[in-house]
Amino acid sequence: MSYRTQAALWVAQRASAAVLAVFVVVHLFTIIYAVRGGLTGAEILERTRGSVGWFAFYSLFVLAVTIHVPIGLRSVCLEWLRWRGPSRDFVLILFAAILAWTGMQAVLSIYI
Amino acid sequence: MKVRVKRGAAYEQFEVPRHPSQTVLDVVIYIQRVLDPSLAYRYACRVGMCGSCAMMVNDVPRWTCRTHVDRVAKDDSLTIGPLRNLPVIRDLVVDMREFFDKWARAKGDFRGRQTKEDDFAPVPPSSEPRQLADAGIECIGCGVCYAACDVVKWNPDYLGPAALNRAWTLVNDVRDAGRLERLRAVSGDAGCHACHSHVSCTERCPKKLSPTGSIAGLKRAVAKAVVQGDL
């Protein structure tokens, strides 16, 4: 992998971390609001179904996670397992695809 | 005082008399001169200028010549070993080649663009680049930061705090012509981006430099170059 790609991955991870810092806080407050307010599952779905705002928020959340987690795991694989090279990157791209797929499945299930 | 000295895979114990203002280097010299002449270790200046006497003292990398026994002895005992993260040649002597090779890999050499026909390049001491370069310029290459760094331990290809600190001083040298080449050399999995900012290098640097700050500066410079498409 070229130094430019490696540097770009670092920039992408830091940028996605900045996005996640905001999104995780909003997500946690949403959970606390929903639980303390005593909302039922049906009432939550009533608010999220067809809501473009929630759909966009959680889609971006999934995108940030899909970028951030596999890049972080690259370092974990290298430092803990001494695993590097194309095999590691292939598995992590696959892992990113699984994160994106399952994440978007969850987002769609509260939107549609 | 009981002194355990790492020799190969095992520790050997010695009994060394305590003296006022005794340094750890005094202890090692006493062992070699009085108790066991076969003990291998390095030192030169004895006054914190050359950086050759760095060792692990109670598992912390230190200049032994500038470390008083009173400050570090626990229960009247000391443990001394060779610097971490470097191959041991014998007893307390490590092979520093990889450490200095990494300075070269980080393009730690000055690349001038002027000739002897040109006049001196004026660099105001108060200018920001000069002050940033000054902040890291006093490194004497003792290897203490390298031994303190966990990332070097986990990722042996990592250039390490000293080489990256050197690169940062040159990135801020307005006379230097190798900026982009250097930023490329310090990018990626073996470069500044591997640093986790544990700050162990800064904590242990006997010169009170901040390699962590230098590495953060390199990260910003590389990120800027990537975003601007220069790299």
Interface residues (C-beta under 8 A of the other chain):
Chain A: M1 Y3 R4 Q6 A7 A8 W10 V11 R14 R74 S75 L78 E79 W80 R84
Chain B: V151 W154 N155 R184 A185 S187 G188 D189 G191 H193 A194 K219 V222 A223 A225 V226 V227 L231
